[in-house]
Amino acid sequence: MAPEPRKQTGAKKASSPWQELAESYLVHHRKVARESAERLWRTPVASSMTWMVMGVALALPVALLLLLTSLQGVSAGWESSARITAYLKDDVPLERARELKAEVLDDSRILEVELIDKEQALAEFRVSSGMEDALDYLEGNPLPHTLVVTPDKASRSSSGVETLVTRLQGLDGVERVQVDLGWLQRLNAMTDLLARAVWALALLLAAAVVLVIGNTVRLAIENRRDEILVAKMVGGTDAFVRRPFLYTGAWFGLGGGVVAWVLLQLSLWWLSGPVGRLAELYRSDFSLNGLTFDGALALLIVAMLLGWLGAWVAVKRHLDDIEPGEIAGG
């Protein structure tokens, strides 16, 4: 029975160094992260200024992306309600109009076709125009038969509607086809231009954030130059020395992301009232969309990554210039 305890003891001894190494690694990371955060809290003014700069730089492109998303939603809603009106020739009888309706409805791209005959159109015009007495003096009915065509969902884009318009214009008995796509095309063109401008601005501001964090961390490296020299003299690796500065960059990024989220929420609250009143005047359901939980989480993660990247650039550039030989030379 004696050998069995010795085997268990040997197994514990074999696995113990790896466990201790992993625990030591995690403990050191927690300690460095906590100390880096405490250093920022000890300089609240400087840290707050850096957080504000990052917050503004991050909030601007995100706000434009949210506006772009809202505009694209409105454009999609208008596209979904696009209908095509085909006016038939005056000499087209009602039977031929019904044949044209059936012919158009056979197209798989068409969801619905409504036939409004000229008598029905005149009766509706009497009710809506308020000109009943004046219409009595007309010798005949000047209105044509009309087909109101609703495309299916897959054909409710600008190109899809244009294709249907061309087909309807080629039908025998169709006088004119009307659909107002000019405003939709202009809106889509403006949206595409805005999307490219937003992404270009986002890249420029992301580079600015990296530079701001890099400059801030560079100053921190210079302030702790002697501490870094001592750490290298006693055998500290580059990873060990750079770790506090990387955590500092990540904390700067997290704070900047929180400031950006607060600025976005305040801006949304401030603009929601005027935007709602403007939408009511145009009888639109347009509204500004705020960040969802996933969007806010993504903003914080991106901000921390940018902060970490800025710190890594600064550490990579300046840490190699600090060598223990400086003390001996001094």
N, C-alpha and C positions, 0 to 999 in steps of 0.2 A: 504493500500500500504506500510505501514511502516514495517510490519514483513518481507517482502521479502528481503530488503537489509540486515537485520540482519541474515537471513539464509545464504546468500551468504558470508557474513563476517565470519560466523562460519565455513563454508566449507573451506574458505581460511586458517583460523587459524588451522584447523584440518590437512590440507595437508602441511602446511608450515614447520613444524619441519623435516619431512622426506626429503623434497626438500633441505632444508638447510644442513641437514646431508650429503646427497649425494653430493651436491656441495662442501661442506667443505672437504669431503673425496677426491674428484677428484682434488681440488685445492692443497691439501696437497701433493698428489702423484706427481703432476706436479712440485711443489716446490722442493720436495725431489729429484726428477729425475734431475732437472736442477742444484741444488746445488751439487749433486754427480758428474755430468759431469764437473762442474766448478772446483771441487777439483782435478779431474784428470788433467785438463788443467793447473792447477797451479803447478803441478809437472810433466813437460813434459818428462824429462829424465827417471824417474822411470816408468811412464806410458808407454812410448815407448818401454822400455825393456820388460815389461810384455806383451805388444801387440806382439812384435816380437817373444818371446818364444811361445806364444799361436799360432801365425800365422804359424810358422814352424811346430809345433806339429799337427796342423790341416791340413796343406797343404800336408804333406807327405802321410797319408793314402788316402786322396782324390785323389792325383796324381796317386797313385797305383790303385785305383778303376777306374779311367779314362782309364789307360793303360789296365786294365783287360777288361773293356767294349770294347775297340778297338780290343783287341785280340779275344774276343768272336764274334764280328762282322765279323772279317776275317774268323774265323772258320766256322761260319754259311754260309758265302758266298762260301767257298770251299765245304762245305757239299751240298749246293744246286746245285753245278755243278758236283757232283759225278756221274760217269757213269761206268757201268760194261761191260767188253768185254768178250764174250764167243766165244772161238775158237772151231770150229767143227772138227770132225775127217776127215782125208784126203779122206776116201772112201764115205763120205756122199754126195749124189747128190744134185743138186740145188733144186729139187722139195722137198726133205726131209728138206732142209734148210728152205724153205718157210713154210713148215708145222710147223717146230719148232718155227719160228717167230710168226705164228698165235697162237700157243699154249702158248708161253710166253706172248703174248700181251693180252690173256684172263685173266691173273692175274690182279686183281684190284689194286695191288700195283705198277704196271708198267704203266708209262705214255707214253712211246714211245719205239719202237724197230726198229732199222735200220739194214737191211741185206746188208752186203758188200760181194758180191760173189768173188770168187778167181780171176776171170779175171779182175774185177774192181780194186781189191786190187793190182794186179800186175801192171796194168796201172798207178795207182797212185804212186806206188813205183818207177816205171821208171821215172816219172816226178820229184819226190821229191829227189831221190837218185843221179841222174846224172850218172847212171851206165847202160845206154841203151845198149852199146856194150857188156858189160860183161853178161848182162841178156840174150843176144841172144844165148849164148853158152849153156844155160840150156836146158836139154832134155824135161822138162815139167814144169808145174807151181807148185812150192813147197808151195805156200800159201794156207791156208784153207779158207772155207767160214767162215764169222765172223758175229756175232750178237752183236750190240752195244745197250745195254739196259739202258734206263733212268728211274730211279724210280720216283714215284710221290713225292710230297712235304712231305707227312707224313712219307715216308720211307727213307728219305735222311740223316738219322742219322747213326752212326757207327753200332748200333745193327740192324737197319733195313736193311742196305746194306749187313751185314753179313748173315742175314736170306735169302735174295734173292740169294746170292752167293751159299749157301748150296742147295737151290732149283734148281738152274741152273746146278750145278755139278751133280745132280741126274738125269738129262734128258738123254735119250738115244741118242747118237750121239754127245754129247758135250765132247771134249777132255780136255779142260782146261779153267778155268775161272780166269780172272785177274782183280784185282782192288787193288789199292794202298791205303790201309787204315791205314797202320802202322804209317805214319807221322801224320795223323789226330788223331789217338788214343793217340799218345804221346803228341800232342798239347793239346788235351782235358784234359789229365791227368795233364799236367803242369798248365793248366788254373785252374783246380779244386784246385790244391795245392796252387797256387798263391792266389786264392780267400780266402782260409782258413787263409793263412798267413796274408793277408791284413786285414781281420776282426779281427784277434788276435792282430795285430799291432794297429789297430784303437782303440780297447778297452783299450790297454795299454796306448796309448797316450792320450785317453780321461781321463783315471784315472790320468795321469800326469798333464793334464790341470786343473782338479779339485783340485789337490793338490797345484799346483802353485797359483791358485786363492785363495784357502783357506789360504795359508800362507800369501799372500799379504793382504787379508782382516783381518787376525789375527793381523798383524802389525798395520793396520788402527784402529782396535779396541783398541789396547794397547795405541796408540797415542791419542785416544779420550776417554780414560778411565774416566777422571774427568767429561767430558760432559755427558757420559752415566750415571754416578752416580747421577749427578744433575737431569737428566731427570727422573730417577727412583724415586728419592726423592720427586719430585713434582707430582708423580702419573702416569708417562708415562708407558704404557703397553709394554710388550715384542715386540708386533707387531710394535708399534710406534718406539721403539728403534732400532729394526733390519732392518727396512725399508730402511734407507740410505745405509746400507752395501749391501743389496740385489741389490739395483740399481747400486751400484758400481761394483758388480760382473757382472751384465748384461752389463754395459758399457764396462768393460774389455773384455767380450765375444764378443761384437759387434766389438770392435776395432781389436781383434784377428781374427775374421772372415774376416774383410776387408783386413787385412794384408795377410791372407791365400789366398784370391781371387787374390790379386795383384801378389803374388808369383807364383800362378798357371798360370796366364796370361803371366807373363814374361818367365816362363819356357817353356810354349807352344810356344811362339814366338821364343825363342832361339833354340828349338829342331825341329820346323816344317820344316826348310830348310833341314838339314841332313836326317831327316826321309823321306821327300819327294824324295830326291835323291836316297836313299837306296831302296825305293819302286819302283822307276823307273827302277833300275838295275834288280830287280826281276820281273818286269812287273806286279806289284801288285798295287791295289788302296788303300793300307793301309795308314791310316792317323790318327794322334792323335786327339781325340775328346776333345774339351774343355767343360767347364761348360755351360749349358743352363741357361736361366733366372730362371727357376724353381730350377735348381740345385744350383745356386748362392744364391737364397733366402733360400733354405733349409740349405745351409752351414751357413749363418748368423744366422738363427733361432737356429740351433744346437749349434753354438758357444755361443750364448746368454744363452741358457739353461744350458750349461756346466759352464759358468761363474756364473750364478745364483745358480747352485747346489754347486759349490765350496764355494761361499759366505755363503750359508745356512748352510753348514757343519761347517764352521769356526764360524759363529754366534751361532749355536746350541751348539757348544763345549765350547766356551769361554765366551759367554754373560751371561750364568748362574752363572759363577764364580764371576761376578761383582755385588756386592750387596751394598745398601746404608749404611749398617752397617760398611763398611770399613772406612768411614769418621769419624764416632763416635769412632771407635776403634783407629784411628790414633790420 
